[in-house]
Amino acid sequence: MGNIIIHPAWQIAERFVTSEAVFLNRRSFLRQMSFAGAAGLAAMPLAGCAKAEPPDADSRTSSAAGAVVPAQAYPASRNQEFNPNWTFTNEKIAGRYNNFYEFTLSKDVYRYVNKFATTPWPIQIGGLVEKPMTVDAMELVGMFGLEERIYRLRCVEAWAMIVPWTGFQFSKLVGKVSPKPEAKFIRFETFNRPDQAPGMAQVPDYPWPYFEGLRLDEAMNPLTLMVTGIYGKPLPKQHGAPIRMVVPWKYGYKSIKSVVKIEFIAKQPKTFWETLQPDEYPFESNVNPNVPHPRWSQATERMIDTGDRFKTELYNGYGKYVARLYAKG
């Protein structure tokens, strides 16, 4: 176990930055739930974090026509507002540390994604909008372009990493579809392909497909990204290829992978883990060191590639961007 080292506002040395390989297994079996007949849901392991291996052939994303995105698209230009002098988490480790329960309840997601087809990848965007559309993931890239941002990622299981994401600001898409005045929330949904995702059969009583939600003002925040790449390359499948959300001030399970549906709605939607464990995974799920998980403290976090621990920052250190969203009065 690493020593506990308390640093202010994530000012950490390079060697403490999480590696890419570790990050890849984000959604590992968070809570090993056992279902006994009519008894319903029982407690399971931690939600939202796991382990995977480095990207392989499936680290390619595809265009609407089915062609692989040109290598020239990566790396994208880095947004200097999100370019802190942090060392990235080791890429190989980040690639082997993912949670993606659709594929496996263990961390080695990369072993189970070969059959997962990511092209074409139509996304339905609708609900309370003036301009609903169905577009391929790579068409969105063409509409909005790409940029790279360095973000911290904080898992609810109290581990953390630092990675460079490639994507576009989600508010651009919101503006494109023109939400109606009554739209106050957005519901996101991922794929439902048990024939390609063997983990789904391991927990058949889960409410598949995976779904998440944000308030509209959260979705419009400049931090919120739709992501198609990581470490200067297209997303590998275990990271949520071909397109996912990244909401860096919230726990990792809020950043839904492999998005296929975006629906603008009037009322707050239920979310996947909230449905299963509402006392542990509430809708808001902002990173907060002062609010412990029912089964462990959130005061510190472990860097996945070094094992060192650091003080958890409120809103994962992004308070200047998001604190106003939660101010009361």
QUIBELNOR-V274850 format. One record per run of one state. SS is the DSSP state (hx for helix, st for strand, lp for the rest). FROM is the first residue (numbers start at 0). TO is the last residue. If there is no record, write none. Layout:
ss	from	to
SS	FROM	TO
SS	FROM	TO
This chain:
ss	from	to
lp	0	2
st	3	3
lp	4	6
hx	7	9
lp	10	12
hx	13	15
lp	16	17
st	18	18
hx	19	22
lp	23	25
st	26	26
lp	27	35
hx	36	38
lp	39	55
hx	56	58
lp	59	60
st	61	61
lp	62	66
st	67	67
lp	68	69
hx	70	72
lp	73	76
st	77	77
lp	78	78
hx	79	81
lp	82	88
st	89	89
hx	90	93
st	94	94
lp	95	98
st	99	99
lp	100	107
hx	108	111
lp	112	120
st	121	126
lp	127	127
st	128	128
lp	129	131
st	132	135
hx	136	143
lp	144	145
st	146	153
lp	154	157
st	158	168
hx	169	176
lp	177	177
st	178	178
lp	179	183
st	184	189
lp	190	196
hx	197	202
lp	203	209
st	210	214
hx	215	218
lp	219	223
st	224	229
lp	230	231
st	232	233
lp	234	235
hx	236	238
lp	239	242
st	243	245
lp	246	248
st	249	249
lp	250	250
hx	251	253
lp	254	257
st	258	264
lp	265	270
hx	271	275
lp	276	284
st	285	285
lp	286	291
st	292	292
lp	293	294
st	295	295
lp	296	298
st	299	302
lp	303	307
st	308	310
lp	311	312
hx	313	316
lp	317	317
hx	318	325
lp	326	328
